[in-house]
Amino acid sequence: MISPKAGDDDERHFSRQTYRLQEAAKILGIGRNQAYEAAKRGEIPSIKVGKRVLVPRAALERLLRGEA
């Protein structure tokens, strides 16, 4: 399981359910531009909220396990 870094009080009480695409790229070991292209092609599951592109933690974990 991917563990979020310790932060403010809210993060200690609630587990993060999404990562910014840049964070997911770092976890996957790929560049930012490559991550945006992969998300656009649907290779990285993502959710667009306004201008932000978020990757659900559960989907990223499945991708890392080779299940996605």
N, CA, C and O atoms as a printed pandas DataFrame, in Angstrom:
     atom_number atom_name residue_name chain_id  residue_number  x_coord  y_coord  z_coord
0              1         N          MET        A               1    0.842   -1.171    0.000
1              2        CA          MET        A               1    0.000    0.000    0.000
2              3         C          MET        A               1    0.889    1.237    0.000
3              4         O          MET        A               1    1.940    1.246    0.641
4              5         N          ILE        A               2    0.477    2.272   -0.710
5              6        CA          ILE        A               2    1.213    3.523   -0.780
6              7         C          ILE        A               2    0.812    4.378    0.404
7              8         O          ILE        A               2   -0.375    4.601    0.642
8              9         N          SER        A               3    1.798    4.858    1.146
9             10        CA          SER        A               3    1.509    5.649    2.338
10            11         C          SER        A               3    1.753    7.121    2.075
11            12         O          SER        A               3    2.832    7.490    1.612
12            13         N          PRO        A               4    0.768    7.978    2.360
13            14        CA          PRO        A               4    1.000    9.416    2.212
14            15         C          PRO        A               4    1.972    9.906    3.268
15            16         O          PRO        A               4    2.046    9.345    4.361
16            17         N          LYS        A               5    2.709   10.944    2.947
17            18        CA          LYS        A               5    3.627   11.502    3.929
18            19         C          LYS        A               5    2.839   12.200    5.030
19            20         O          LYS        A               5    1.732   12.688    4.805
20            21         N          ALA        A               6    3.418   12.240    6.209
21            22        CA          ALA        A               6    2.755   12.888    7.344
22            23         C          ALA        A               6    2.629   14.380    7.073
23            24         O          ALA        A               6    3.554   15.003    6.552
24            25         N          GLY        A               7    1.493   14.944    7.424
25            26        CA          GLY        A               7    1.270   16.366    7.174
26            27         C          GLY        A               7    0.514   17.001    8.309
27            28         O          GLY        A               7    0.801   16.749    9.479
28            29         N          ASP        A               8   -0.449   17.823    7.967
29            30        CA          ASP        A               8   -1.217   18.517    8.992
30            31         C          ASP        A               8   -2.176   17.562    9.707
31            32         O          ASP        A               8   -2.205   16.366    9.416
32            33         N          ASP        A               9   -2.952   18.097   10.638
33            34        CA          ASP        A               9   -3.853   17.276   11.446
34            35         C          ASP        A               9   -4.848   16.492   10.602
35            36         O          ASP        A               9   -5.140   15.338   10.913
36            37         N          ASP        A              10   -5.382   17.103    9.526
37            38        CA          ASP        A              10   -6.362   16.414    8.691
38            39         C          ASP        A              10   -5.780   15.145    8.091
39            40         O          ASP        A              10   -6.459   14.120    8.047
40            41         N          GLU        A              11   -4.530   15.195    7.624
41            42        CA          GLU        A              11   -3.928   14.017    7.011
42            43         C          GLU        A              11   -3.678   12.913    8.031
43            44         O          GLU        A              11   -3.628   11.737    7.668
44            45         N          ARG        A              12   -3.524   13.269    9.281
45            46        CA          ARG        A              12   -3.342   12.248   10.310
46            47         C          ARG        A              12   -4.648   11.528   10.605
47            48         O          ARG        A              12   -4.635   10.369   11.019
48            49         N          HIS        A              13   -5.774   12.201   10.398
49            50        CA          HIS        A              13   -7.076   11.617   10.688
50            51         C          HIS        A              13   -7.707   10.956    9.466
51            52         O          HIS        A              13   -8.491   10.018    9.609
52            53         N          PHE        A              14   -7.378   11.428    8.279
53            54        CA          PHE        A              14   -7.972   10.917    7.052
54            55         C          PHE        A              14   -6.872   10.511    6.080
55            56         O          PHE        A              14   -5.934   11.269    5.835
56            57         N          SER        A              15   -6.994    9.328    5.542
57            58        CA          SER        A              15   -6.028    8.849    4.558
58            59         C          SER        A              15   -6.342    9.495    3.210
59            60         O          SER        A              15   -7.506    9.589    2.819
60            61         N          ARG        A              16   -5.313    9.934    2.508
61            62        CA          ARG        A              16   -5.508   10.532    1.185
62            63         C          ARG        A              16   -6.049    9.492    0.223
63            64         O          ARG        A              16   -5.577    8.356    0.190
64            65         N          GLN        A              17   -7.027    9.883   -0.548
65            66        CA          GLN        A              17   -7.631    8.970   -1.512
66            67         C          GLN        A              17   -7.171    9.256   -2.936
67            68         O          GLN        A              17   -7.400    8.446   -3.834
68            69         N          THR        A              18   -6.528   10.396   -3.150
69            70        CA          THR        A              18   -6.043   10.743   -4.487
70            71         C          THR        A              18   -4.646   11.341   -4.396
71            72         O          THR        A              18   -4.224   11.837   -3.351
72            73         N          TYR        A              19   -3.942   11.278   -5.522
73            74        CA          TYR        A              19   -2.638   11.922   -5.670
74            75         C          TYR        A              19   -2.701   12.855   -6.866
75            76         O          TYR        A              19   -3.413   12.583   -7.833
76            77         N          ARG        A              20   -1.960   13.958   -6.806
77            78        CA          ARG        A              20   -1.817   14.801   -7.983
78            79         C          ARG        A              20   -1.081   13.981   -9.038
79            80         O          ARG        A              20   -0.300   13.094   -8.693
80            81         N          LEU        A              21   -1.314   14.258  -10.290
81            82        CA          LEU        A              21   -0.691   13.484  -11.356
82            83         C          LEU        A              21    0.828   13.538  -11.259
83            84         O          LEU        A              21    1.499   12.554  -11.569
84            85         N          GLN        A              22    1.382   14.676  -10.831
85            86        CA          GLN        A              22    2.830   14.790  -10.682
86            87         C          GLN        A              22    3.344   13.822   -9.606
87            88         O          GLN        A              22    4.419   13.241   -9.758
88            89         N          GLU        A              23    2.576   13.647   -8.518
89            90        CA          GLU        A              23    2.958   12.714   -7.462
90            91         C          GLU        A              23    2.898   11.277   -7.977
91            92         O          GLU        A              23    3.786   10.473   -7.695
92            93         N          ALA        A              24    1.855   10.962   -8.727
93            94        CA          ALA        A              24    1.724    9.617   -9.293
94            95         C          ALA        A              24    2.873    9.334  -10.257
95            96         O          ALA        A              24    3.398    8.221  -10.295
96            97         N          ALA        A              25    3.262   10.344  -11.037
97            98        CA          ALA        A              25    4.383   10.178  -11.965
98            99         C          ALA        A              25    5.657    9.820  -11.207
99           100         O          ALA        A              25    6.409    8.939  -11.623
100          101         N          LYS        A              26    5.889   10.496  -10.111
101          102        CA          LYS        A              26    7.089   10.230   -9.301
102          103         C          LYS        A              26    7.055    8.807   -8.746
103          104         O          LYS        A              26    8.070    8.110   -8.758
104          105         N          ILE        A              27    5.893    8.379   -8.261
105          106        CA          ILE        A              27    5.734    7.029   -7.726
106          107         C          ILE        A              27    5.985    5.996   -8.823
107          108         O          ILE        A              27    6.598    4.958   -8.577
108          109         N          LEU        A              28    5.505    6.289  -10.038
109          110        CA          LEU        A              28    5.661    5.372  -11.166
110          111         C          LEU        A              28    7.044    5.441  -11.802
111          112         O          LEU        A              28    7.416    4.563  -12.580
112          113         N          GLY        A              29    7.801    6.477  -11.475
113          114        CA          GLY        A              29    9.140    6.623  -12.039
114          115         C          GLY        A              29    9.142    7.128  -13.467
115          116         O          GLY        A              29   10.019    6.784  -14.259
116          117         N          ILE        A              30    8.146    7.954  -13.793
117          118        CA          ILE        A              30    8.069    8.537  -15.134
118          119         C          ILE        A              30    8.028   10.053  -15.015
119          120         O          ILE        A              30    7.803   10.593  -13.931
120          121         N          GLY        A              31    8.244   10.726  -16.115
121          122        CA          GLY        A              31    8.226   12.173  -16.125
122          123         C          GLY        A              31    6.824   12.749  -16.125
123          124         O          GLY        A              31    5.849   12.056  -16.413
124          125         N          ARG        A              32    6.742   14.020  -15.800
125          126        CA          ARG        A              32    5.461   14.729  -15.727
126          127         C          ARG        A              32    4.727   14.709  -17.068
127          128         O          ARG        A              32    3.538   14.394  -17.120
128          129         N          ASN        A              33    5.426   15.042  -18.143
129          130        CA          ASN        A              33    4.788   15.075  -19.467
130          131         C          ASN        A              33    4.309   13.694  -19.883
131          132         O          ASN        A              33    3.220   13.548  -20.438
132          133         N          GLN        A              34    5.123   12.681  -19.615
133          134        CA          GLN        A              34    4.737   11.311  -19.945
134          135         C          GLN        A              34    3.493   10.908  -19.159
135          136         O          GLN        A              34    2.627   10.211  -19.688
136          137         N          ALA        A              35    3.397   11.339  -17.902
137          138        CA          ALA        A              35    2.228   11.030  -17.079
138          139         C          ALA        A              35    0.968   11.688  -17.643
139          140         O          ALA        A              35   -0.088   11.059  -17.705
140          141         N          TYR        A              36    1.080   12.954  -18.055
141          142        CA          TYR        A              36   -0.086   13.630  -18.633
142          143         C          TYR        A              36   -0.538   12.949  -19.921
143          144         O          TYR        A              36   -1.737   12.802  -20.155
144          145         N          GLU        A              37    0.410   12.532  -20.754
145          146        CA          GLU        A              37    0.055   11.840  -21.995
146          147         C          GLU        A              37   -0.593   10.492  -21.701
147          148         O          GLU        A              37   -1.576   10.123  -22.343
148          149         N          ALA        A              38   -0.044    9.749  -20.728
149          150        CA          ALA        A              38   -0.609    8.449  -20.360
150          151         C          ALA        A              38   -2.022    8.611  -19.792
151          152         O          ALA        A              38   -2.898    7.793  -20.075
152          153         N          ALA        A              39   -2.247    9.653  -18.998
153          154        CA          ALA        A              39   -3.586    9.910  -18.460
154          155         C          ALA        A              39   -4.550   10.263  -19.584
155          156         O          ALA        A              39   -5.702    9.830  -19.582
156          157         N          LYS        A              40   -4.078   11.044  -20.537
157          158        CA          LYS        A              40   -4.917   11.432  -21.680
158          159         C          LYS        A              40   -5.326   10.204  -22.498
159          160         O          LYS        A              40   -6.448   10.134  -23.000
160          161         N          ARG        A              41   -4.408    9.231  -22.630
161          162        CA          ARG        A              41   -4.694    7.996  -23.372
162          163         C          ARG        A              41   -5.483    6.990  -22.536
163          164         O          ARG        A              41   -5.935    5.975  -23.066
164          165         N          GLY        A              42   -5.655    7.253  -21.246
165          166        CA          GLY        A              42   -6.385    6.347  -20.368
166          167         C          GLY        A              42   -5.517    5.258  -19.758
167          168         O          GLY        A              42   -6.043    4.338  -19.134
168          169         N          GLU        A              43   -4.203    5.338  -19.922
169          170        CA          GLU        A              43   -3.292    4.344  -19.360
170          171         C          GLU        A              43   -3.089    4.531  -17.856
171          172         O          GLU        A              43   -2.805    3.574  -17.136
172          173         N          ILE        A              44   -3.236    5.761  -17.396
173          174        CA          ILE        A              44   -3.230    6.060  -15.966
174          175         C          ILE        A              44   -4.641    6.550  -15.624
175          176         O          ILE        A              44   -5.066    7.593  -16.122
176          177         N          PRO        A              45   -5.369    5.814  -14.785
177          178        CA          PRO        A              45   -6.720    6.255  -14.412
178          179         C          PRO        A              45   -6.656    7.608  -13.714
179          180         O          PRO        A              45   -5.864    7.797  -12.791
180          181         N          SER        A              46   -7.485    8.544  -14.152
181          182        CA          SER        A              46   -7.427    9.886  -13.567
182          183         C          SER        A              46   -8.802   10.523  -13.530
183          184         O          SER        A              46   -9.734   10.110  -14.221
184          185         N          ILE        A              47   -8.888   11.547  -12.693
185          186        CA          ILE        A              47  -10.111   12.334  -12.523
186          187         C          ILE        A              47   -9.712   13.784  -12.695
187          188         O          ILE        A              47   -8.744   14.232  -12.079
188          189         N          LYS        A              48  -10.428   14.522  -13.511
189          190        CA          LYS        A              48  -10.133   15.941  -13.669
190          191         C          LYS        A              48  -11.115   16.738  -12.811
191          192         O          LYS        A              48  -12.331   16.604  -12.950
192          193         N          VAL        A              49  -10.573   17.557  -11.932
193          194        CA          VAL        A              49  -11.376   18.422  -11.061
194          195         C          VAL        A              49  -10.906   19.840  -11.340
195          196         O          VAL        A              49   -9.840   20.256  -10.887
196          197         N          GLY        A              50  -11.710   20.571  -12.089
197          198        CA          GLY        A              50  -11.269   21.889  -12.525
198          199         C          GLY        A              50  -10.051   21.712  -13.421
199          200         O          GLY        A              50  -10.107   20.990  -14.417
200          201         N          LYS        A              51   -8.952   22.369  -13.068
201          202        CA          LYS        A              51   -7.715   22.228  -13.833
202          203         C          LYS        A              51   -6.802   21.150  -13.269
203          204         O          LYS        A              51   -5.777   20.826  -13.868
204          205         N          ARG        A              52   -7.168   20.595  -12.123
205          206        CA          ARG        A              52   -6.331   19.579  -11.477
206          207         C          ARG        A              52   -6.640   18.205  -12.041
207          208         O          ARG        A              52   -7.796   17.873  -12.303
208          209         N          VAL        A              53   -5.590   17.405  -12.227
209          210        CA          VAL        A              53   -5.736   16.014  -12.641
210          211         C          VAL        A              53   -5.303   15.161  -11.461
211          212         O          VAL        A              53   -4.158   15.234  -11.017
212          213         N          LEU        A              54   -6.228   14.349  -10.958
213          214        CA          LEU        A              54   -5.978   13.527   -9.785
214          215         C          LEU        A              54   -6.018   12.047  -10.151
215          216         O          LEU        A              54   -6.759   11.636  -11.045
216          217         N          VAL        A              55   -5.219   11.260   -9.454
217          218        CA          VAL        A              55   -5.177    9.817   -9.662
218          219         C          VAL        A              55   -5.666    9.154   -8.377
219          220         O          VAL        A              55   -5.061    9.339   -7.321
220          221         N          PRO        A              56   -6.750    8.386   -8.451
221          222        CA          PRO        A              56   -7.225    7.692   -7.244
222          223         C          PRO        A              56   -6.160    6.728   -6.716
223          224         O          PRO        A              56   -5.526    6.003   -7.483
224          225         N          ARG        A              57   -5.976    6.732   -5.402
225          226        CA          ARG        A              57   -4.967    5.876   -4.780
226          227         C          ARG        A              57   -5.209    4.405   -5.102
227          228         O          ARG        A              57   -4.265    3.687   -5.432
228          229         N          ALA        A              58   -6.448    3.949   -5.013
229          230        CA          ALA        A              58   -6.759    2.542   -5.273
230          231         C          ALA        A              58   -6.402    2.159   -6.713
231          232         O          ALA        A              58   -5.882    1.070   -6.954
232          233         N          ALA        A              59   -6.678    3.046   -7.661
233          234        CA          ALA        A              59   -6.358    2.772   -9.065
234          235         C          ALA        A              59   -4.849    2.722   -9.279
235          236         O          ALA        A              59   -4.356    1.889  -10.040
236          237         N          LEU        A              60   -4.114    3.611   -8.609
237          238        CA          LEU        A              60   -2.658    3.613   -8.725
238          239         C          LEU        A              60   -2.082    2.335   -8.130
239          240         O          LEU        A              60   -1.147    1.763   -8.691
240          241         N          GLU        A              61   -2.621    1.881   -7.012
241          242        CA          GLU        A              61   -2.154    0.641   -6.397
242          243         C          GLU        A              61   -2.418   -0.554   -7.312
243          244         O          GLU        A              61   -1.567   -1.435   -7.438
244          245         N          ARG        A              62   -3.604   -0.592   -7.958
245          246        CA          ARG        A              62   -3.902   -1.672   -8.913
246          247         C          ARG        A              62   -2.932   -1.635  -10.088
247          248         O          ARG        A              62   -2.461   -2.676  -10.545
248          249         N          LEU        A              63   -2.638   -0.439  -10.570
249          250        CA          LEU        A              63   -1.709   -0.276  -11.689
250          251         C          LEU        A              63   -0.332   -0.809  -11.308
251          252         O          LEU        A              63    0.304   -1.507  -12.098
252          253         N          LEU        A              64    0.125   -0.489  -10.115
253          254        CA          LEU        A              64    1.434   -0.952   -9.652
254          255         C          LEU        A              64    1.489   -2.468   -9.458
255          256         O          LEU        A              64    2.548   -3.078   -9.610
256          257         N          ARG        A              65    0.349   -3.074   -9.124
257          258        CA          ARG        A              65    0.290   -4.522   -8.979
258          259         C          ARG        A              65    0.108   -5.226  -10.316
259          260         O          ARG        A              65    0.137   -6.455  -10.383
260          261         N          GLY        A              66   -0.080   -4.450  -11.380
261          262        CA          GLY        A              66   -0.269   -5.026  -12.708
262          263         C          GLY        A              66   -1.679   -5.500  -12.980
263          264         O          GLY        A              66   -1.909   -6.287  -13.899
264          265         N          GLU        A              67   -2.627   -5.025  -12.185
265          266        CA          GLU        A              67   -4.025   -5.445  -12.329
266          267         C          GLU        A              67   -4.836   -4.502  -13.202
267          268         O          GLU        A              67   -5.950   -4.836  -13.605
268          269         N          ALA        A              68   -4.298   -3.345  -13.497
269          270        CA          ALA        A              68   -5.076   -2.341  -14.258
270          271         C          ALA        A              68   -4.821   -2.456  -15.738
271          272         O          ALA        A              68   -5.388   -1.695  -16.523
